[in-house]
Amino acid sequence: MGAITLRRTLNEKLLEGGGHIGYGVRPSARGRGVASWALAEVLGRARARGMDRVLVTCGDGNVASARTIERNGGVLEDVRDTWLGRARRYWITLGPAGAR
């Protein structure tokens, strides 16, 4: 149905436009909450690994992805031109391990 990746560290390129978490959902599976579920699961794993906040980005015109990130606690830092194109950059603060 899709894929999601958690990166523990960021190089300059990922800090600009890729983030700690990247995900994609195939078109036939969109609109079913798959991305929201997967992002919530990976946030729990990031928290369990001791990460205190993560960067998640999406294309500026990707309203569905922006909504998914915001529903999972994403706070918009900025919108900027990146190597991936114009991107919305969100930070999600994670609570202590065991919290959800």
N, CA, C and O atoms as CSV, one atom per row, in Angstrom:
chain,resi,resn,atom,element,x,y,z
A,1,MET,N,N,0.811,-1.193,0.000
A,1,MET,CA,C,0.000,0.000,0.000
A,1,MET,C,C,0.861,1.266,0.000
A,1,MET,O,O,0.407,2.334,-0.411
A,2,GLY,N,N,2.092,1.136,0.460
A,2,GLY,CA,C,2.977,2.289,0.508
A,2,GLY,C,C,4.246,1.947,1.247
A,2,GLY,O,O,4.518,0.782,1.536
A,3,ALA,N,N,5.015,2.960,1.548
A,3,ALA,CA,C,6.284,2.769,2.261
A,3,ALA,C,C,6.554,3.979,3.132
A,3,ALA,O,O,6.116,5.090,2.832
A,4,ILE,N,N,7.286,3.748,4.219
A,4,ILE,CA,C,7.666,4.837,5.118
A,4,ILE,C,C,9.076,4.557,5.639
A,4,ILE,O,O,9.440,3.406,5.879
A,5,THR,N,N,9.856,5.610,5.808
A,5,THR,CA,C,11.252,5.480,6.230
A,5,THR,C,C,11.525,6.419,7.396
A,5,THR,O,O,11.078,7.566,7.396
A,6,LEU,N,N,12.256,5.932,8.384
A,6,LEU,CA,C,12.714,6.751,9.508
A,6,LEU,C,C,14.225,6.873,9.416
A,6,LEU,O,O,14.939,5.872,9.362
A,7,ARG,N,N,14.703,8.110,9.400
A,7,ARG,CA,C,16.147,8.376,9.382
A,7,ARG,C,C,16.536,8.968,10.732
A,7,ARG,O,O,15.966,9.971,11.162
A,8,ARG,N,N,17.496,8.352,11.392
A,8,ARG,CA,C,17.898,8.835,12.724
A,8,ARG,C,C,18.681,10.129,12.657
A,8,ARG,O,O,18.585,10.959,13.562
A,9,THR,N,N,19.452,10.314,11.603
A,9,THR,CA,C,20.253,11.527,11.472
A,9,THR,C,C,19.996,12.152,10.104
A,9,THR,O,O,19.565,11.482,9.166
A,10,LEU,N,N,20.269,13.443,10.015
A,10,LEU,CA,C,20.060,14.174,8.770
A,10,LEU,C,C,21.354,14.809,8.304
A,10,LEU,O,O,22.090,15.391,9.101
A,11,ASN,N,N,21.633,14.698,7.018
A,11,ASN,CA,C,22.711,15.486,6.437
A,11,ASN,C,C,22.104,16.825,5.990
A,11,ASN,O,O,20.904,17.044,6.159
A,12,GLU,N,N,22.905,17.698,5.435
A,12,GLU,CA,C,22.398,19.024,5.049
A,12,GLU,C,C,21.257,18.936,4.048
A,12,GLU,O,O,20.288,19.690,4.136
A,13,LYS,N,N,21.370,18.022,3.104
A,13,LYS,CA,C,20.342,17.881,2.078
A,13,LYS,C,C,19.008,17.449,2.681
A,13,LYS,O,O,17.962,18.000,2.337
A,14,LEU,N,N,19.041,16.462,3.582
A,14,LEU,CA,C,17.810,15.988,4.221
A,14,LEU,C,C,17.248,17.015,5.188
A,14,LEU,O,O,16.031,17.098,5.351
A,15,LEU,N,N,18.095,17.791,5.827
A,15,LEU,CA,C,17.620,18.852,6.712
A,15,LEU,C,C,16.857,19.905,5.913
A,15,LEU,O,O,15.878,20.478,6.391
A,16,GLU,N,N,17.314,20.145,4.707
A,16,GLU,CA,C,16.645,21.128,3.854
A,16,GLU,C,C,15.313,20.611,3.327
A,16,GLU,O,O,14.312,21.326,3.365
A,17,GLY,N,N,15.292,19.365,2.831
A,17,GLY,CA,C,14.090,18.959,2.125
A,17,GLY,C,C,13.619,17.538,2.263
A,17,GLY,O,O,12.583,17.210,1.686
A,18,GLY,N,N,14.289,16.677,2.974
A,18,GLY,CA,C,13.832,15.296,3.052
A,18,GLY,C,C,13.265,14.922,4.404
A,18,GLY,O,O,12.260,14.217,4.491
A,19,GLY,N,N,13.909,15.395,5.459
A,19,GLY,CA,C,13.419,15.147,6.805
A,19,GLY,C,C,13.807,13.798,7.381
A,19,GLY,O,O,14.459,12.984,6.726
A,20,HIS,N,N,13.390,13.582,8.626
A,20,HIS,CA,C,13.636,12.325,9.320
A,20,HIS,C,C,12.717,11.218,8.812
A,20,HIS,O,O,13.066,10.038,8.844
A,21,ILE,N,N,11.537,11.620,8.344
A,21,ILE,CA,C,10.533,10.634,7.933
A,21,ILE,C,C,10.090,10.954,6.513
A,21,ILE,O,O,9.758,12.093,6.186
A,22,GLY,N,N,10.095,9.927,5.685
A,22,GLY,CA,C,9.583,10.052,4.332
A,22,GLY,C,C,8.570,8.943,4.090
A,22,GLY,O,O,8.781,7.810,4.524
A,23,TYR,N,N,7.483,9.247,3.411
A,23,TYR,CA,C,6.479,8.222,3.142
A,23,TYR,C,C,5.784,8.484,1.821
A,23,TYR,O,O,5.796,9.596,1.294
A,24,GLY,N,N,5.189,7.445,1.312
A,24,GLY,CA,C,4.398,7.530,0.094
A,24,GLY,C,C,3.337,6.444,0.120
A,24,GLY,O,O,3.565,5.350,0.634
A,25,VAL,N,N,2.187,6.754,-0.434
A,25,VAL,CA,C,1.074,5.808,-0.487
A,25,VAL,C,C,0.642,5.687,-1.946
A,25,VAL,O,O,0.462,6.694,-2.631
A,26,ARG,N,N,0.477,4.464,-2.414
A,26,ARG,CA,C,0.084,4.288,-3.808
A,26,ARG,C,C,-1.297,4.898,-4.035
A,26,ARG,O,O,-2.132,4.903,-3.130
A,27,PRO,N,N,-1.536,5.404,-5.224
A,27,PRO,CA,C,-2.802,6.104,-5.502
A,27,PRO,C,C,-4.058,5.317,-5.139
A,27,PRO,O,O,-5.020,5.896,-4.633
A,28,SER,N,N,-4.066,4.016,-5.387
A,28,SER,CA,C,-5.277,3.232,-5.103
A,28,SER,C,C,-5.542,3.058,-3.611
A,28,SER,O,O,-6.633,2.636,-3.229
A,29,ALA,N,N,-4.564,3.376,-2.758
A,29,ALA,CA,C,-4.738,3.226,-1.306
A,29,ALA,C,C,-4.924,4.570,-0.609
A,29,ALA,O,O,-5.091,4.610,0.610
A,30,ARG,N,N,-4.899,5.648,-1.343
A,30,ARG,CA,C,-5.028,6.978,-0.734
A,30,ARG,C,C,-6.452,7.222,-0.250
A,30,ARG,O,O,-7.408,6.636,-0.757
A,31,GLY,N,N,-6.570,8.101,0.743
A,31,GLY,CA,C,-7.878,8.454,1.284
A,31,GLY,C,C,-8.430,7.455,2.277
A,31,GLY,O,O,-9.599,7.549,2.651
A,32,ARG,N,N,-7.627,6.503,2.715
A,32,ARG,CA,C,-8.072,5.476,3.666
A,32,ARG,C,C,-7.428,5.607,5.038
A,32,ARG,O,O,-7.667,4.778,5.915
A,33,GLY,N,N,-6.616,6.636,5.231
A,33,GLY,CA,C,-5.953,6.813,6.519
A,33,GLY,C,C,-4.647,6.046,6.652
A,33,GLY,O,O,-4.079,5.987,7.742
A,34,VAL,N,N,-4.167,5.464,5.576
A,34,VAL,CA,C,-2.933,4.670,5.617
A,34,VAL,C,C,-1.748,5.537,6.031
A,34,VAL,O,O,-0.962,5.142,6.892
A,35,ALA,N,N,-1.615,6.709,5.429
A,35,ALA,CA,C,-0.477,7.587,5.744
A,35,ALA,C,C,-0.532,8.045,7.205
A,35,ALA,O,O,0.495,8.064,7.885
A,36,SER,N,N,-1.714,8.411,7.687
A,36,SER,CA,C,-1.848,8.848,9.085
A,36,SER,C,C,-1.468,7.730,10.045
A,36,SER,O,O,-0.755,7.954,11.023
A,37,TRP,N,N,-1.948,6.531,9.760
A,37,TRP,CA,C,-1.617,5.382,10.614
A,37,TRP,C,C,-0.112,5.114,10.593
A,37,TRP,O,O,0.508,4.955,11.645
A,38,ALA,N,N,0.472,5.063,9.390
A,38,ALA,CA,C,1.900,4.749,9.267
A,38,ALA,C,C,2.757,5.815,9.950
A,38,ALA,O,O,3.719,5.484,10.643
A,39,LEU,N,N,2.414,7.091,9.758
A,39,LEU,CA,C,3.188,8.158,10.389
A,39,LEU,C,C,3.108,8.054,11.904
A,39,LEU,O,O,4.124,8.203,12.582
A,40,ALA,N,N,1.929,7.804,12.446
A,40,ALA,CA,C,1.784,7.654,13.901
A,40,ALA,C,C,2.632,6.489,14.415
A,40,ALA,O,O,3.263,6.599,15.467
A,41,GLU,N,N,2.651,5.382,13.685
A,41,GLU,CA,C,3.459,4.224,14.092
A,41,GLU,C,C,4.950,4.559,14.097
A,41,GLU,O,O,5.665,4.203,15.034
A,42,VAL,N,N,5.413,5.234,13.066
A,42,VAL,CA,C,6.837,5.564,12.978
A,42,VAL,C,C,7.210,6.612,14.023
A,42,VAL,O,O,8.325,6.586,14.544
A,43,LEU,N,N,6.312,7.522,14.335
A,43,LEU,CA,C,6.594,8.490,15.405
A,43,LEU,C,C,6.816,7.764,16.731
A,43,LEU,O,O,7.687,8.147,17.512
A,44,GLY,N,N,6.030,6.718,16.984
A,44,GLY,CA,C,6.231,5.904,18.187
A,44,GLY,C,C,7.591,5.232,18.191
A,44,GLY,O,O,8.235,5.144,19.236
A,45,ARG,N,N,8.031,4.761,17.045
A,45,ARG,CA,C,9.348,4.119,16.946
A,45,ARG,C,C,10.463,5.142,17.139
A,45,ARG,O,O,11.475,4.854,17.780
A,46,ALA,N,N,10.273,6.335,16.584
A,46,ALA,CA,C,11.277,7.398,16.767
A,46,ALA,C,C,11.392,7.755,18.244
A,46,ALA,O,O,12.493,7.921,18.769
A,47,ARG,N,N,10.256,7.870,18.902
A,47,ARG,CA,C,10.227,8.169,20.332
A,47,ARG,C,C,10.943,7.080,21.118
A,47,ARG,O,O,11.731,7.374,22.017
A,48,ALA,N,N,10.669,5.823,20.780
A,48,ALA,CA,C,11.294,4.695,21.474
A,48,ALA,C,C,12.807,4.670,21.271
A,48,ALA,O,O,13.535,4.132,22.105
A,49,ARG,N,N,13.279,5.241,20.182
A,49,ARG,CA,C,14.711,5.300,19.899
A,49,ARG,C,C,15.368,6.542,20.495
A,49,ARG,O,O,16.539,6.822,20.238
A,50,GLY,N,N,14.602,7.278,21.292
A,50,GLY,CA,C,15.168,8.417,21.996
A,50,GLY,C,C,15.180,9.726,21.227
A,50,GLY,O,O,15.804,10.691,21.668
A,51,MET,N,N,14.507,9.779,20.095
A,51,MET,CA,C,14.447,11.032,19.333
A,51,MET,C,C,13.439,11.954,20.016
A,51,MET,O,O,12.361,11.508,20.407
A,52,ASP,N,N,13.782,13.240,20.163
A,52,ASP,CA,C,12.867,14.167,20.837
A,52,ASP,C,C,12.041,15.001,19.866
A,52,ASP,O,O,11.010,15.551,20.252
A,53,ARG,N,N,12.475,15.104,18.621
A,53,ARG,CA,C,11.670,15.762,17.597
A,53,ARG,C,C,12.139,15.303,16.233
A,53,ARG,O,O,13.290,14.902,16.056
A,54,VAL,N,N,11.228,15.366,15.269
A,54,VAL,CA,C,11.542,14.926,13.916
A,54,VAL,C,C,11.052,15.958,12.913
A,54,VAL,O,O,10.075,16.669,13.147
A,55,LEU,N,N,11.756,16.020,11.791
A,55,LEU,CA,C,11.384,16.876,10.673
A,55,LEU,C,C,10.673,16.020,9.635
A,55,LEU,O,O,11.167,14.963,9.242
A,56,VAL,N,N,9.500,16.488,9.193
A,56,VAL,CA,C,8.746,15.820,8.137
A,56,VAL,C,C,8.403,16.882,7.102
A,56,VAL,O,O,7.921,17.958,7.454
A,57,THR,N,N,8.646,16.589,5.831
A,57,THR,CA,C,8.377,17.562,4.780
A,57,THR,C,C,7.405,16.989,3.757
A,57,THR,O,O,7.229,15.776,3.642
A,58,CYS,N,N,6.779,17.901,3.019
A,58,CYS,CA,C,5.929,17.490,1.904
A,58,CYS,C,C,5.927,18.605,0.875
A,58,CYS,O,O,6.284,19.744,1.174
A,59,GLY,N,N,5.527,18.270,-0.321
A,59,GLY,CA,C,5.418,19.274,-1.361
A,59,GLY,C,C,4.419,20.348,-0.967
A,59,GLY,O,O,3.411,20.062,-0.322
A,60,ASP,N,N,4.700,21.577,-1.354
A,60,ASP,CA,C,3.843,22.702,-0.970
A,60,ASP,C,C,2.401,22.517,-1.428
A,60,ASP,O,O,1.477,22.967,-0.751
A,61,GLY,N,N,2.202,21.874,-2.548
A,61,GLY,CA,C,0.853,21.673,-3.060
A,61,GLY,C,C,0.188,20.389,-2.610
A,61,GLY,O,O,-0.937,20.107,-3.023
A,62,ASN,N,N,0.846,19.606,-1.777
A,62,ASN,CA,C,0.303,18.327,-1.339
A,62,ASN,C,C,-0.537,18.520,-0.081
A,62,ASN,O,O,-0.075,18.299,1.039
A,63,VAL,N,N,-1.773,18.936,-0.294
A,63,VAL,CA,C,-2.676,19.263,0.816
A,63,VAL,C,C,-2.938,18.047,1.706
A,63,VAL,O,O,-2.970,18.177,2.929
A,64,ALA,N,N,-3.122,16.885,1.119
A,64,ALA,CA,C,-3.409,15.681,1.910
A,64,ALA,C,C,-2.243,15.333,2.828
A,64,ALA,O,O,-2.453,14.990,3.991
A,65,SER,N,N,-1.025,15.416,2.322
A,65,SER,CA,C,0.137,15.104,3.155
A,65,SER,C,C,0.320,16.150,4.250
A,65,SER,O,O,0.636,15.806,5.389
A,66,ALA,N,N,0.124,17.417,3.916
A,66,ALA,CA,C,0.215,18.471,4.932
A,66,ALA,C,C,-0.790,18.213,6.050
A,66,ALA,O,O,-0.463,18.359,7.227
A,67,ARG,N,N,-1.997,17.836,5.689
A,67,ARG,CA,C,-3.041,17.544,6.683
A,67,ARG,C,C,-2.636,16.347,7.547
A,67,ARG,O,O,-2.845,16.357,8.759
A,68,THR,N,N,-2.061,15.325,6.929
A,68,THR,CA,C,-1.604,14.142,7.669
A,68,THR,C,C,-0.537,14.526,8.697
A,68,THR,O,O,-0.592,14.099,9.850
A,69,ILE,N,N,0.416,15.320,8.274
A,69,ILE,CA,C,1.495,15.746,9.172
A,69,ILE,C,C,0.937,16.597,10.313
A,69,ILE,O,O,1.312,16.411,11.470
A,70,GLU,N,N,0.052,17.518,9.989
A,70,GLU,CA,C,-0.540,18.394,11.012
A,70,GLU,C,C,-1.365,17.588,12.011
A,70,GLU,O,O,-1.331,17.878,13.207
A,71,ARG,N,N,-2.099,16.590,11.549
A,71,ARG,CA,C,-2.893,15.739,12.452
A,71,ARG,C,C,-2.016,14.937,13.407
A,71,ARG,O,O,-2.464,14.516,14.473
A,72,ASN,N,N,-0.779,14.734,13.018
A,72,ASN,CA,C,0.160,13.998,13.865
A,72,ASN,C,C,1.065,14.929,14.665
A,72,ASN,O,O,2.111,14.511,15.160
A,73,GLY,N,N,0.661,16.189,14.789
A,73,GLY,CA,C,1.389,17.122,15.647
A,73,GLY,C,C,2.392,18.010,14.944
A,73,GLY,O,O,3.132,18.737,15.606
A,74,GLY,N,N,2.441,17.974,13.618
A,74,GLY,CA,C,3.394,18.789,12.878
A,74,GLY,C,C,3.130,20.277,13.008
A,74,GLY,O,O,1.994,20.734,12.872
A,75,VAL,N,N,4.180,21.020,13.270
A,75,VAL,CA,C,4.118,22.483,13.359
A,75,VAL,C,C,4.945,23.034,12.196
A,75,VAL,O,O,6.139,22.758,12.082
A,76,LEU,N,N,4.300,23.806,11.349
A,76,LEU,CA,C,4.968,24.337,10.162
A,76,LEU,C,C,6.078,25.300,10.555
A,76,LEU,O,O,5.838,26.291,11.244
A,77,GLU,N,N,7.303,25.000,10.110
A,77,GLU,CA,C,8.425,25.908,10.332
A,77,GLU,C,C,8.501,26.923,9.195
A,77,GLU,O,O,8.595,28.128,9.426
A,78,ASP,N,N,8.458,26.417,7.966
A,78,ASP,CA,C,8.514,27.312,6.815
A,78,ASP,C,C,8.160,26.570,5.537
A,78,ASP,O,O,7.999,25.349,5.523
A,79,VAL,N,N,8.045,27.338,4.472
A,79,VAL,CA,C,7.880,26.810,3.125
A,79,VAL,C,C,9.044,27.383,2.341
A,79,VAL,O,O,9.265,28.594,2.329
A,80,ARG,N,N,9.803,26.485,1.671
A,80,ARG,CA,C,10.994,26.963,0.972
A,80,ARG,C,C,11.246,26.140,-0.282
A,80,ARG,O,O,10.733,25.033,-0.446
A,81,ASP,N,N,12.052,26.722,-1.156
A,81,ASP,CA,C,12.493,26.011,-2.351
A,81,ASP,C,C,13.644,25.099,-1.956
A,81,ASP,O,O,14.633,25.553,-1.379
A,82,THR,N,N,13.517,23.811,-2.268
A,82,THR,CA,C,14.521,22.816,-1.926
A,82,THR,C,C,14.908,22.028,-3.170
A,82,THR,O,O,14.375,22.265,-4.254
A,83,TRP,N,N,15.824,21.105,-3.012
A,83,TRP,CA,C,16.234,20.227,-4.098
A,83,TRP,C,C,15.088,19.332,-4.562
A,83,TRP,O,O,15.156,18.759,-5.650
A,84,LEU,N,N,14.038,19.205,-3.753
A,84,LEU,CA,C,12.854,18.427,-4.120
A,84,LEU,C,C,11.759,19.294,-4.725
A,84,LEU,O,O,10.714,18.786,-5.129
A,85,GLY,N,N,11.995,20.597,-4.787
A,85,GLY,CA,C,10.961,21.540,-5.207
A,85,GLY,C,C,10.498,22.349,-4.011
A,85,GLY,O,O,11.132,22.309,-2.956
A,86,ARG,N,N,9.412,23.076,-4.156
A,86,ARG,CA,C,8.892,23.892,-3.053
A,86,ARG,C,C,8.310,22.957,-1.995
A,86,ARG,O,O,7.422,22.154,-2.283
A,87,ALA,N,N,8.818,23.070,-0.774
A,87,ALA,CA,C,8.452,22.123,0.288
A,87,ALA,C,C,7.977,22.826,1.550
A,87,ALA,O,O,8.462,23.895,1.919
A,88,ARG,N,N,7.010,22.187,2.196
A,88,ARG,CA,C,6.548,22.601,3.526
A,88,ARG,C,C,7.352,21.783,4.534
A,88,ARG,O,O,7.429,20.559,4.419
A,89,ARG,N,N,7.950,22.450,5.520
A,89,ARG,CA,C,8.796,21.786,6.518
A,89,ARG,C,C,8.121,21.850,7.888
A,89,ARG,O,O,7.863,22.932,8.415
A,90,TYR,N,N,7.844,20.698,8.447
A,90,TYR,CA,C,7.165,20.585,9.740
A,90,TYR,C,C,8.058,19.901,10.760
A,90,TYR,O,O,8.779,18.958,10.432
A,91,TRP,N,N,8.010,20.375,11.988
A,91,TRP,CA,C,8.663,19.692,13.115
A,91,TRP,C,C,7.578,19.086,13.990
A,91,TRP,O,O,6.554,19.713,14.261
A,92,ILE,N,N,7.820,17.862,14.424
A,92,ILE,CA,C,6.930,17.176,15.360
A,92,ILE,C,C,7.734,16.887,16.623
A,92,ILE,O,O,8.746,16.188,16.575
A,93,THR,N,N,7.283,17.424,17.746
A,93,THR,CA,C,7.922,17.175,19.033
A,93,THR,C,C,7.349,15.892,19.608
A,93,THR,O,O,6.133,15.708,19.659
A,94,LEU,N,N,8.233,15.011,20.038
A,94,LEU,CA,C,7.830,13.715,20.572
A,94,LEU,C,C,7.886,13.734,22.084
A,94,LEU,O,O,8.796,14.321,22.669
A,95,GLY,N,N,6.932,13.105,22.711
A,95,GLY,CA,C,6.923,13.012,24.168
A,95,GLY,C,C,7.879,11.911,24.622
A,95,GLY,O,O,8.581,11.320,23.801
A,96,PRO,N,N,7.908,11.636,25.918
A,96,PRO,CA,C,8.792,10.598,26.446
A,96,PRO,C,C,8.398,9.215,25.918
A,96,PRO,O,O,7.252,8.993,25.527
A,97,ALA,N,N,9.364,8.289,25.913
A,97,ALA,CA,C,9.098,6.911,25.475
A,97,ALA,C,C,7.959,6.330,26.304
A,97,ALA,O,O,7.886,6.538,27.515
A,98,GLY,N,N,7.081,5.607,25.640
A,98,GLY,CA,C,5.922,5.047,26.307
A,98,GLY,C,C,4.693,5.917,26.173
A,98,GLY,O,O,3.573,5.440,26.357
A,99,ALA,N,N,4.886,7.209,25.850
A,99,ALA,CA,C,3.749,8.109,25.641
A,99,ALA,C,C,3.227,7.923,24.225
A,99,ALA,O,O,3.955,7.479,23.338
A,100,ARG,N,N,1.993,8.255,24.026
A,100,ARG,CA,C,1.440,8.161,22.675
A,100,ARG,C,C,0.412,9.201,22.415
A,100,ARG,O,O,-0.149,9.255,21.321
